Amino acid sequence: MSEFTGYDPTIENRDEIANTSTPVLFALSDVDAPEEIDPRPLVRHDDQANMGSCGGFGNTNNGEGLWGLVTGSMSNERQFSQLYAYLEAQRLDGLLGQDKGSTISSGLKVAKAGYLELKHLPYQTPYPRNARTLITDEMRAIANRPQGFRIRSHAWLESYDDIFKYLASKAGTVYLGTPWNDSFYSRNGVLESISFTNRDGGHAYAFLGYSKRVDRQGRNYLWRLNSHGNDSWTEVAPKVIDDLCKHKWSSIVGMSDLLTPGPNRVLWKEAKPLG
């Protein structure tokens, strides 16, 4: 087992995530799925660099994807602070002061309390020496204000169909914490297969839509946004999703701005690009 430099799947509280989730009650046959949902014009790729902050990046990528889902547009003013999301989740995990990643379960709590806009706490590396005191009560008050942006529910997703219908119905976006090794990097922007080893690390990232590319069963490839500098947007094959869903370390959750997940009505083809 390798040393974890980001998300540590062995400390994840999966029972808490599952027990506090909102069931997705609509069937795949009920979803009027568009041919594709391309989130690339709405959410920019940012690099976590030399810090184990993937949990914060995956979390805020979902928040930014949700904002695009609601408004059909995204601007630099609506970027969320990855560092705030990371350090606040670490505080809840009892890891603050050590660059040892954060859990999906604590990331969800941060997202439900409220995202902090990037302008209030820009990203910085390496891991801040003042991490224990960097987040102020004023920042928390801004993030947690009633008119702030927060998710209101999450759904525990266990299969490709669960993930696809969540995305296709526009109920929300998908936040993942999974094993990770070099086989997870894309080849020319497409990931067809992965393998697991006994030395895998952990990583958090986001699925924000799906492409027109399909497998032999007619299942769409999903758009993954990763926070590594050499691996940003990737079309991920359904077979990879099947393998991830079977792995004991995977935590896959749908994140929604709605009180109860349900179909949303955003015309993605008319969405405005990043400002």
N, C-alpha and C positions, 0 to 999 in steps of 0.2 A: 504494500500500500504506500503510495507516494505521499509526501507532505503536501497539504492543501495550501495553495497560494490565493485562493479566492473563496468561492462557495464551498463549504464543507457539508456534503450531503449526509454524513454520518451523524450529525447533531440536529438534523431537521426534525421539527415537531409535526409529522405528517398527520397524526391523529387529530391534533388541534385544527389543522387546515381543513381536514375532511369534516370534522364535527361542526365547524362554524360556517360551512359552505351553504350556498343557496342552490337547490336542485335546478337543473336545466330541464324544464318540463316539455319543451317542444321537440317533436321527432324530426329526424332529418328529412322525411317526406313532407313535412310542413314548411320547410324552408325554401323560399324562392331565391335560390342562390344565383348571384350574378356570375358571369363567365369567369371573372377574375376580380380580386380586390387587391389593387397595387398600392401599398402604403408608402412607397419610396419617395413620392413627391411631398409627403406630409411630415415625415420624421427623418431628421438628418442623422448621419452616422457620426458618433464621437468615440474617441479612443481612450480607454481607461489607463493606458500606458503602464508604468511599472508599479501598479497598486492592485490589491486584491478586491477592488470595488465593483466587481461585475454585478453583485446583487443590487447596488444602487443604480447602475446603468440599465439593467434589465427592468427594474421597477419604473424608472422615469421614462424609458422608451415606451413602456405600456401607457403611462400617464399621458405622454405626448400623442401616442396613437389614439387614445380615447378622446382627447381634445379634437383631433382631426376627424374622428368618427362623428362627434357631435356637431362640429362647425363646418366641416368640409375644407378647412384651411388650417395652416400652421404658420406662425411667425416666430422670429427669434425671441420676441418678448414672451412667448408662451413656452419657452424651454424651462424644464424643471432641474433643480440642483441635484446632480448625481451624488455629490459629496454629502449633502444634507441627508439624502435618502440612505446612503451607506452608513454614515456615522450614527444616525438615529436608530437604524436597525441594529447596529452593533451595540448600542447602549441597551436596547431591549434584550439582546442576546447575552449581555454580560461580557462582551469582547472589546469594549471601547478602550483604546490605548494600544491595541495590538492589530497589526494589519493582517488579520486572519479571516477576512470575509464576513458574511452575514447570511442569515437564513431567509428563506422565502416567507416563512410564517411571520417573522418580525417585519419583513418588508411589506407584507400586507397590512400590518397594523399601522405602519408609517403612512402608507397610501390612504388608509381610511381616516387617519387623523388629519392629513392634508399635505400636499406637495408644496415645497418652497420654490418660488421662481428662481431661475439661475442667476438673475441679476443681484439677488440678495446674498448668494454664496457661490461664486464661480468655482469651477473645478481647479484643483491644484495637486501636484505630485512633487516629491514623494509623500508618503503618509505623514500627515501633519504631526509635529511633535506635541502641539497643544490640542490634540484631538479630544481630550477630556473636557476642555473648556471652550472649544471653538464654536460649538452650537450654543447660542444664547437663548434666554427666555424670550427675548424680542423676536428672534427668528421663529421660534415655535409659535408665538402668538400670531405672527403673520401667516404661517403655514396653516394654523388651526382655526383661523377666523371663519365665521359663518359663511361669508361670501367667497371663501377660497375654493380651490379645486381638490376634490377627494373622491375616491371610489366609495361606493356604498355597499357593494357586495362582491363576493367571489364565488366561483364554482370549481369544485374538484373534478378534474377531467381525467379519464382513464383509458381512452382509446382514440385512434385517429378520427373515428366518426364523431366523438364528443368534441374534439378540437375543431374539426372542420365545420360542424354545424354551429358552433359558437362563433366562429369567424364569419361564416357565410350568412348567418342571420343578422350580423352586425350587433349582436348582443354585447360584444366587447373584444378585448385582445387577450393574449395568452402569455403568462409569465412562467418560466421554467427554471428549475434547478436540477441538473443531471450530472452523471459522470462526464468526464471530458478527457480526451487524449488527441494526439495528432491526427487520427483518422476522422475526427469531426470537422476538420477544416475542409472547405470546399475546393473542388477542382474546376477552375474556370467558372466559378459562381454557381455551381450545381453540386449537391451532395447526394450521391446515389446509395451509399452504404456506409456503415460504421462497424467498428469492432470494439469489444471491451477487453481490458486486461486487468491483471491483479495489481497494477500500479497506477490506475486511473486517478486523476484529480477530479475536482468538481468545478462547475461553471454555471452561471446564471445568464439568461438571455431572453429574447422575446420572439414570439410569432405574431405578426401583425396583419397578415393577409395571405392570399394564395395566388398563384400564377395560372396561366392557361396551360402550362405543361402538365400532362397527365401520365399516369402509369398504365400498365396493360389492363388494369381493372377500371380505368376511367377516373381514378382518384387524382385530384389536383395536388401538385407540389405546393408546399407552404413557404411563405416568405419569412425567413429568419433574419433578425437584425442582431448582430454580434458586436461587442464593444472592443474587439481586438483591432489593432491598427491594420493588420494584414488580412482581415476577414470581416467584411461588413455585411452587405446584403447577399443572401444565399437562397437559392431554391432548394428546398429539402424534400427528398423523395418520401412518399408515404411509408415505404418499407422502413426507413429510418425512424419514423414516428412510431411504427409498430414496435420496433426494438426498444425504443426509449420507454414506451408505456409499460413494457414487460419488466423493466429493470427495477429492482427493489429500492434503488436510491433516487429514482426520479420523482420529483414533485412538480406537477403540472396543474396550473390553476388559470381559470378564466377570470379576468378583471373587468368589472362593469361600473359605469357611472349611474346605472339605474338601480332603483330599490329592489326590483326583481328582474333578473335577466330576461330579455325578450327581444324580438326583432326590432331593429332601428331603421330609420328611413333616410339614409344619406346617399346621395347620388355620387358615387365615387368617381365616375368618369368626368364629373363636372368639378371635382375638387381642385382648389387652387394650390399652386406649388409653394414651397417655402419662400418667405419674404427675405 
